[in-house]
Amino acid sequence: MIMRGVNLSGMQKMSPYLDDKTAADYTRVRADWGFNAIRFIMTWSAVEPTQGHYDAQYLAAVRERLGWANAAGLSVIVEMHEDIYGEGFGFDGAPPWTCDAANYAAFSPKDPWFLNATDPNVIACVDGFMNGSDLQNQFTAMWTHVATELADQPAVIGFDVLNEPNWGSYPIFAVEKDKLAPLYDQVVVAVRAVAPHWVAFLEPCREHIVCSMSPIRSRTRCALACGSASCASPPRSRTRADICSASRTKSRTSSSRCIACTRSYSATIG
């Protein structure tokens, strides 16, 4: 199966976490636009706004929309989104209770938005999650609850554990092996215990995606990942698949980059 689809949708990153799309819009995605899949955006904040308490009303609304997708003939990947850690920094993802409020208070926003990943307060929260077994256990429990609630939805074929995870202060060339892989193992095992038919979509770190797949629009973003502002921008005429293929002989991160290419180029859901 080759999936061609869209994100539904960016409006779901922030409260009230549900966009204004209707069943008719889902039908149009398939019938008029010719797509056969959607990446359904969710956030940890939407599911578990208060520690240990899941929002049943929100999940019921998600189930309704998955029913619309099934009726429209769309396959669905449910995805847990995050940008700049979470809502405490004015972005999306983790709920505020997952990090010390002092980090939020000390945060000073930067422009362009992605530079906020370098803020020491954001890094502190990312480190707390990446190094904290308690938080990871709560994240896993949240995902398990989502899977339990949605496992019987025929449109859902898989789940994307975490959108473009950041690496905090950990070395970027080691974080995927040392930090992300154990987290993914934990979440995937838990989710598949209740939804064994779901395919796991596992993303590399954010700047591996940026540096390898764009065409790069900002040398600054590339430098964040590669450690140098001299990273060359790929020609705009090259496809993402070409960029991925060419990188295999040039970088220790080629495996992660090709995973990213598969996600965004072949599946066309990113």
HELIX and SHEET records of a PDB file:
HELIX    1   1 GLY A   10  LYS A   13  5                                   4    
HELIX    2   2 ALA A   23  ALA A   31  1                                   9    
HELIX    3   3 TRP A   44  VAL A   47  1                                   4    
HELIX    4   4 ALA A   56  ALA A   72  1                                  17    
HELIX    5   5 GLU A   87  PHE A   89  5                                   3    
HELIX    6   6 PRO A   96  THR A   98  5                                   3    
HELIX    7   7 ALA A  101  ALA A  106  1                                   6    
HELIX    8   8 TRP A  113  THR A  118  5                                   6    
HELIX    9   9 PRO A  120  MET A  130  1                                  11    
HELIX   10  10 SER A  133  LEU A  150  1                                  18    
HELIX   11  11 ILE A  172  VAL A  175  1                                   4    
HELIX   12  12 GLU A  176  LEU A  180  3                                   5    
HELIX   13  13 ALA A  181  VAL A  194  1                                  14    
HELIX   14  14 ARG A  206  MET A  213  1                                   8    
HELIX   15  15 ARG A  219  CYS A  226  1                                   8    
HELIX   16  16 ARG A  240  SER A  247  1                                   8    
HELIX   17  17 SER A  254  CYS A  261  1                                   8    
HELIX   18  18 THR A  262  SER A  266  3                                   5    
SHEET    1   A 5 GLY A   5  LEU A   8  0                                        
SHEET    2   A 5 ALA A  37  MET A  42  1                                        
SHEET    3   A 5 SER A  75  MET A  80  1                                        
SHEET    4   A 5 VAL A 156  ASP A 160  1                                        
SHEET    5   A 5 VAL A 199  PHE A 201  1                                        
END                                                                             
